[in-house]
């Protein structure tokens, strides 16, 4: 019955569909999807800022093009299902919702062959609001549009034009079209290049035979493929048997998804040029979801593991599926979000747990090795101790290097024999305090008797480079000389107080106390990450 037909309000809905979660990069990629679906092998994008501040975005391709009827259908909200279900288009909404998320007017000009006539249609949201109807615009082509079509498309294909771009930039500029807005447009283009280089890397890489070759340019610059898995350097760690997952669809049929796990080298094992290719970062870890060869989700663990942390930043997962699994993975209209079924989540967690642990282990091993190698300057503390002779400390009567014992005169009396490390020929700049990698007890520090080439033995402290406190706290404090000096003086004071109050009977008690303190500190720092290079900027550790 006619009274049951309830048409949506045109202005409210067409404006409401602007807010479906696109940003400029994902919106532009949706237009590129349509070009690839139309068999284009050359796609040219251009972002223009007019002197008066008006902004335009052009997408030209040399694909199949459309006649008037096909274009009319394509411009319909909820366009007909494509003949090729495996194409990158999905819901028949992408062209419209992606475009209107950025601009108030979008135009499509298309030509299916050299001999064919041009077809042109536009949606203008302000015109729809004025007419209160789902009414498009059919306007004559301008001379500029003929020129732009020839430049960006050639003899056939499709040209999409975004005008009235009220959402292209996130802010208004006091001087529209001025230098600051021009710089913002350039940055926008640079970020788009970076985005497209990942999303379509299989299409852009001429050596990758999994997808057909496509060339994409942005403002005349050819986008280069960026493969996030860096196969030239990374290690693929799943067996061939583990790389195939069988997913059951709602109708009971089974489709295969493919998975690979890549462990990248630690950034400290890469050259500066290789670091720029690997782009190892906290947000770069996790799943890279591919639908029909196109990346639709980059990074993140999608519920399989918890929060992203630096320790797992070396692990990237290549996950592939085709359009037949769209429903199973709840692919959204932007083709930028999917959901894993809880059972699949659990299966992936079980499959990837060993790899996830290995990634963390490799990262920690490298960070710890680097922390041991990285130098921290303890000169200030050594000078401060040397220049303060009034400090209370034991007098060393003799030292036996072979037996590792020292005979002291301390608060307990004279002739006290203690088992302590004996260090000779010590650098005078580290006579009182030195960080070493030879402490095997696990303690943060240990007392020692130390002598340089000219002086007799003096009580000192050796600090364990392998202890979490040194690797996580000392390393961060290295940017502040006072912080390192303060910690050095504290540990030296502990060590000297132990030597000044110990006997052979009390020695095990002091050792137990030292061990308990060291163990408690390690437990307290268990969840504190090792510092990254950014945290160490400006510290002695950078030298």
C-alpha positions in Angstrom: 0.0 0.0 0.0 1.2 3.5 -0.8 0.8 4.7 2.8 3.4 2.2 3.8 6.1 3.6 1.5 8.1 6.0 3.7 10.8 7.8 1.7 13.7 9.1 3.7 14.0 12.9 4.1 16.5 13.8 1.4 18.4 16.7 3.0 18.6 15.1 6.4 19.8 11.7 5.1 22.3 13.1 2.5 23.9 15.3 5.1 23.8 12.6 7.7 25.7 10.2 5.4 28.6 12.7 5.5 29.4 11.4 9.0 30.1 7.7 8.4 33.6 7.8 9.8 35.8 8.6 6.8 38.9 10.8 6.9 40.5 12.3 3.8 42.8 9.4 3.2 40.2 6.6 3.5 37.7 8.7 1.4 40.3 9.1 -1.4 41.1 5.4 -1.2 37.4 4.6 -1.8 37.5 6.5 -5.0 40.7 4.7 -6.0 38.9 1.4 -5.3 36.3 2.3 -8.0 39.1 3.0 -10.5 40.8 -0.3 -9.9 37.4 -2.0 -10.1 36.9 -0.4 -13.5 40.2 -2.0 -14.7 42.2 1.2 -14.7 46.0 0.8 -14.7 46.7 4.6 -14.4 45.1 6.6 -11.7 46.0 10.3 -11.2 45.0 12.4 -8.2 45.4 16.1 -7.9 44.7 18.4 -4.9 44.3 22.1 -5.9 44.0 25.3 -3.8 42.7 28.3 -5.7 44.1 31.8 -4.9 40.8 32.6 -3.3 40.9 29.6 -1.0 38.6 27.3 -2.9 39.7 23.7 -2.9 39.3 20.9 -5.4 40.3 17.3 -5.6 40.5 15.4 -8.9 40.6 11.7 -9.5 41.2 10.6 -13.1 41.6 7.1 -14.4 41.9 5.3 -17.8 39.5 2.5 -16.8 36.4 1.2 -18.6 34.4 4.4 -18.2 30.6 4.6 -18.2 27.8 5.5 -20.5 25.0 7.7 -19.4 22.8 4.9 -18.0 25.7 3.2 -16.1 26.8 6.6 -14.7 23.2 7.3 -13.5 23.2 3.9 -11.7 26.6 4.5 -10.2 25.5 7.9 -8.8 22.5 6.3 -7.0 22.9 5.9 -3.3 23.0 2.1 -3.0 24.1 1.5 -6.5 23.3 -1.9 -8.1 25.5 -4.9 -7.2 28.6 -5.1 -9.4 28.8 -7.9 -11.9 32.2 -8.8 -10.5 31.6 -9.5 -6.8 35.4 -9.7 -6.3 35.9 -6.0 -7.2 37.1 -3.6 -4.5 33.7 -1.9 -4.4 31.1 -3.4 -2.0 28.0 -1.6 -0.9 27.3 0.8 -3.8 27.8 3.7 -1.3 31.5 4.4 -1.4 31.6 7.0 -4.2 28.8 9.0 -2.6 29.6 8.7 1.1 33.3 9.0 0.7 33.0 12.1 -1.5 30.4 13.9 0.6 32.5 13.3 3.7 34.9 15.8 2.3 32.9 18.1 0.0 29.4 19.5 -0.6 29.5 18.8 -4.3 31.0 15.9 -6.3 30.9 15.4 -10.0 31.6 12.4 -12.2 32.5 12.7 -15.9 32.9 9.5 -17.8 33.6 8.2 -21.3 33.7 4.4 -22.0 35.6 4.7 -25.3 37.4 7.2 -27.6 34.3 7.5 -29.9 31.8 7.7 -27.1 30.1 10.9 -25.8 30.9 12.3 -22.4 28.5 11.7 -19.6 28.3 14.0 -16.6 26.3 14.0 -13.3 26.8 15.7 -10.0 25.4 15.6 -6.5 25.3 19.0 -4.8 24.1 18.7 -1.2 23.0 22.3 -1.0 20.9 21.9 -4.1 19.3 18.7 -2.6 18.5 20.8 0.5 17.1 23.6 -1.6 14.9 21.2 -3.7 14.1 18.8 -0.8 14.5 16.0 -3.4 17.0 13.3 -4.3 17.8 15.3 -7.4 21.1 15.3 -9.2 22.6 18.0 -11.4 23.2 17.5 -15.2 25.4 20.4 -16.1 27.3 21.0 -19.4 31.0 20.3 -19.4 33.3 23.3 -19.1 36.4 23.9 -21.1 38.5 23.3 -17.9 36.8 20.0 -17.4 37.6 18.9 -21.0 41.3 19.8 -20.4 41.5 18.1 -17.0 39.8 14.9 -18.3 42.4 14.8 -21.1 45.2 15.4 -18.7 44.2 12.9 -16.0 42.3 10.3 -17.9 43.4 10.4 -21.5 40.9 9.3 -24.2 38.5 7.4 -22.0 37.9 6.6 -18.3 36.3 8.5 -15.4 37.0 11.8 -13.7 35.7 12.5 -10.2 35.7 16.1 -9.0 35.3 17.2 -5.4 34.4 20.8 -5.1 33.0 23.0 -2.3 35.5 21.1 -0.1 34.4 22.3 3.3 36.0 19.4 5.2 39.3 19.0 3.3 41.3 20.7 6.0 40.6 20.5 9.7 40.7 24.3 10.3 39.9 27.6 8.6 42.8 29.9 7.7 42.8 33.7 8.2 44.3 34.2 4.8 42.5 31.7 2.4 44.9 30.5 -0.3 47.8 32.0 1.5 51.2 30.4 2.4 50.0 28.6 5.5 47.0 27.0 3.7 49.2 26.0 0.8 51.6 24.3 3.2 48.7 22.5 4.8 47.6 21.2 1.3 51.1 20.0 0.6 51.1 18.1 3.9 47.7 16.6 3.1 49.1 15.3 -0.2 52.2 13.9 1.4 50.1 12.0 3.9 47.9 10.7 1.1 50.9 9.4 -0.7 52.0 7.5 2.4 48.6 6.1 2.9 48.1 4.9 -0.7 51.7 3.4 -0.8 50.5 0.9 1.9 46.9 0.3 1.0 47.7 -0.6 -2.6 51.3 -1.9 -2.3 50.5 -5.2 -4.1 49.1 -3.3 -7.0 51.9 -0.7 -7.0 54.8 -3.1 -6.7 55.7 -4.2 -10.3 57.4 -7.3 -8.9 54.4 -8.5 -6.9 52.5 -10.9 -9.1 49.5 -11.4 -6.7 47.7 -8.4 -8.2 47.8 -6.6 -11.5 50.0 -3.6 -11.8 48.5 -0.1 -11.3 50.3 3.2 -11.3 49.0 5.9 -9.0 50.2 9.5 -9.0 49.4 12.3 -6.5 50.1 15.9 -7.8 52.3 14.4 -10.4 54.3 12.3 -8.0 54.2 8.5 -8.6 53.3 6.6 -5.5 55.8 3.9 -4.6 54.8 0.6 -2.9 55.5 0.2 0.8 55.4 -3.4 1.8 54.9 -3.4 5.6 56.4 -6.8 6.0 59.8 -5.9 4.5 60.4 -9.5 3.2 64.0 -8.7 2.3 64.8 -8.4 6.0 62.0 -9.9 8.0 61.5 -13.6 8.9 58.2 -15.4 8.1 57.7 -17.7 11.1 54.5 -19.7 10.4 54.8 -23.0 8.6 52.9 -23.6 5.3 50.4 -25.7 7.1 49.7 -22.9 9.7 49.2 -20.3 6.9 45.7 -21.5 5.8 42.6 -20.9 8.0 39.3 -22.4 7.2 36.4 -20.1 8.0 32.8 -21.3 8.1 30.2 -19.0 6.6 26.6 -18.6 7.8 25.4 -20.9 5.1 27.7 -23.7 6.3 30.1 -23.4 3.4 33.8 -23.0 4.1 36.2 -20.4 2.7 39.9 -20.1 3.3 41.7 -17.1 4.7 45.5 -16.9 4.6 47.8 -15.7 7.3 51.6 -15.1 7.6 53.5 -13.8 10.6 56.5 -11.6 10.0 59.2 -10.9 12.6 61.1 -7.7 11.6 64.7 -7.1 12.7 65.2 -4.7 15.7 65.7 -1.1 14.5 69.1 -1.2 16.1 70.1 -3.9 13.5 69.1 -1.7 10.6 70.9 1.0 8.7 69.3 4.5 8.6 68.0 3.8 5.1 66.6 0.4 6.2 64.8 2.0 9.2 62.9 4.3 6.8 61.7 1.2 5.0 60.8 -0.8 8.0 59.0 2.0 9.9 59.1 0.1 13.1 56.8 1.7 15.7 54.4 0.8 18.4 51.3 1.5 16.2 52.8 -0.4 13.3 52.5 -3.8 15.0 49.6 -6.3 14.6 47.3 -7.3 11.8 47.4 -6.0 8.3 44.1 -7.1 6.8 43.9 -7.6 3.1 40.5 -7.9 1.2 41.0 -8.9 -2.4 44.6 -7.8 -2.2 43.9 -4.3 -0.8 44.8 -3.4 2.7 41.7 -2.5 4.6 43.1 -2.4 8.2 46.6 -1.7 9.3 48.0 -2.3 12.7 46.3 -3.3 16.0 45.5 -6.7 17.5 41.7 -6.7 16.9 41.1 -8.3 20.3 43.5 -11.2 19.7 46.0 -9.7 22.1 45.8 -6.8 24.5 47.2 -3.3 24.2 50.0 -2.6 21.8 53.3 -2.2 23.6 56.9 -1.7 22.3 57.9 -5.2 23.2 55.8 -6.6 20.4 56.5 -3.9 17.8 58.6 -6.3 15.6 55.6 -8.5 14.8 53.3 -7.9 11.9 50.6 -10.3 10.7 49.6 -10.5 7.0 45.9 -11.6 6.9 44.2 -12.3 3.5 40.6 -13.0 2.6 38.3 -12.5 -0.4 34.8 -11.0 -0.8 33.1 -14.2 0.1 34.1 -13.7 3.8 32.8 -10.1 4.0 29.8 -11.2 6.1 31.9 -13.4 8.3 34.3 -10.6 9.1 31.6 -7.8 9.3 33.4 -5.6 6.8 32.1 -2.0 7.1 31.0 0.4 4.4 34.4 2.2 4.4 36.2 -1.2 4.0 38.5 -0.1 6.8 37.2 -2.1 9.7 36.5 -5.8 10.4 35.5 -7.9 13.4 36.7 -11.3 14.3 34.3 -13.9 15.7 35.2 -14.8 19.3 36.0 -18.4 18.3 38.3 -17.1 15.5 39.9 -14.7 18.0 40.7 -17.6 20.3 42.0 -19.7 17.4 44.3 -16.9 16.3 45.5 -16.3 19.8 46.4 -19.9 20.1 48.2 -19.9 16.7 50.1 -16.7 17.3 50.9 -16.9 21.0 54.3 -18.5 20.4 55.2 -16.0 17.7 54.0 -13.1 19.9 56.2 -14.3 22.8 59.2 -14.7 20.5 58.7 -11.2 19.2 58.7 -9.8 22.7 61.7 -11.9 23.7 63.7 -10.7 20.7 62.9 -7.1 21.4 63.8 -7.4 25.1 67.1 -9.3 24.3 68.2 -6.6 21.9 67.1 -3.8 24.2 69.0 -5.3 27.1 72.1 -6.0 25.0 72.0 -2.4 23.8 71.5 -1.1 27.4 74.6 -3.0 28.4 76.6 -1.6 25.5 75.3 1.9 25.9 77.6 4.0 28.1 76.5 6.2 31.0 78.9 8.7 32.5 79.6 8.1 36.2 82.5 10.7 36.4 80.5 13.2 38.4 79.9 10.8 41.3 83.5 9.7 41.3 84.7 13.3 41.5 82.2 14.1 44.2 83.3 11.2 46.4 87.0 11.8 45.7 86.6 15.5 46.7 84.8 14.6 50.0 87.4 12.9 52.2 85.3 13.4 55.4 82.9 10.6 54.5 82.9 7.8 56.9 84.3 4.6 55.5 86.5 1.7 56.5 90.3 1.8 56.3 91.8 -1.0 54.1 94.7 -2.8 55.8 95.3 -5.3 53.1 93.7 -7.1 50.1 94.2 -10.6 48.8 93.4 -10.7 45.0 93.7 -14.5 44.8 91.4 -15.2 47.8 89.2 -12.1 47.0 89.3 -11.0 50.6 90.1 -7.7 52.2 91.2 -7.0 55.8 89.6 -3.8 57.1 89.4 -1.6 60.1 85.8 -0.6 60.4 83.1 0.2 63.0 83.4 -3.4 64.3 87.1 -3.2 65.0 90.4 -3.9 63.3 91.5 -7.0 61.3 88.0 -7.6 59.9 88.2 -10.0 57.0 85.5 -9.7 54.3 84.9 -11.5 51.0 84.6 -8.8 48.3 85.6 -8.3 44.7 89.1 -7.0 44.3 89.6 -4.6 41.4 93.1 -3.4 40.5 94.4 -1.0 37.9 91.1 0.7 37.8 90.6 3.9 35.7 91.0 6.7 38.2 87.8 8.3 36.9 85.8 5.2 38.0 87.7 4.4 41.2 84.7 4.8 43.5 81.8 3.9 41.2 81.7 1.7 38.1 78.9 0.0 36.1 80.0 -3.5 35.1 78.5 -6.5 33.2 80.2 -9.2 35.4 77.8 -9.3 38.4 76.2 -12.8 38.2 74.2 -12.7 41.5 71.4 -10.6 40.0 72.0 -7.9 42.6 71.8 -4.3 41.6 75.0 -3.4 43.3 77.9 -5.0 45.2 80.7 -3.5 47.4 84.2 -3.8 46.1 87.8 -2.9 47.0 89.3 -0.9 44.2 92.8 0.4 43.4 94.2 2.4 40.5 97.8 2.1 39.4 99.0 4.8 41.8 96.8 4.7 44.9 96.1 2.1 47.5 92.8 0.3 47.9 89.6 2.2 48.6 86.0 1.0 49.2 83.8 1.4 46.2 80.7 0.1 44.5 80.1 -1.9 41.3 76.7 -1.4 39.6 75.1 -4.2 37.6 74.4 -3.2 34.0 72.0 -6.1 33.5 69.7 -5.2 36.4 66.3 -3.7 35.3 67.0 -0.6 37.5 70.1 0.2 35.5 68.5 -0.5 32.1 65.1 1.2 32.7 65.8 3.9 35.3 69.5 4.8 34.9 69.2 4.9 31.1 66.2 7.3 31.3 68.1 9.4 33.9 71.2 9.6 31.7 69.8 12.8 30.1 70.2 14.4 33.5 73.7 14.2 35.0 72.4 15.2 38.4 70.0 12.2 38.5 72.7 9.7 37.6 75.1 11.2 40.1 72.5 11.1 42.8 71.8 7.4 42.2 75.5 6.7 42.1 76.1 8.4 45.4 73.3 6.5 47.0 74.5 3.1 45.9 78.1 4.0 46.9 76.9 5.0 50.3 75.0 1.7 50.8 78.1 -0.3 49.7 80.5 1.6 51.9 78.1 1.5 54.9 77.9 -2.3 54.4 81.7 -2.6 54.4 82.0 -0.3 57.4 79.6 -2.3 59.6 80.1 -5.9 58.5 82.0 -8.8 59.9 82.4 -12.4 58.6 79.3 -13.3 60.7 77.2 -10.4 59.5 78.3 -10.6 55.9 75.6 -13.1 54.8 72.9 -10.9 56.4 74.1 -7.9 54.4 74.1 -10.0 51.3 70.6 -11.2 51.9 69.4 -7.6 52.5 71.1 -6.5 49.2 69.6 -9.4 47.3 66.1 -8.7 48.7 66.3 -5.0 47.8 67.5 -5.9 44.3 64.8 -8.5 43.8 62.0 -6.2 45.0 63.2 -3.4 42.7 63.2 -5.8 39.8 59.6 -6.9 40.6 58.5 -3.3 40.9 59.9 -2.5 37.5 58.6 -5.6 35.7 55.9 -3.7 33.8 58.1 -0.6 33.1 59.2 -0.8 29.4 62.8 -0.3 28.4 63.4 3.2 27.1 63.3 3.8 23.4 65.6 6.0 21.4 63.2 9.0 21.6 63.3 8.9 25.4 67.1 8.8 25.3 67.4 11.8 22.9 69.9 14.2 24.3 71.4 11.8 26.8 75.0 10.5 26.9 73.5 7.2 25.7 73.2 8.7 22.2 76.9 9.3 21.9 
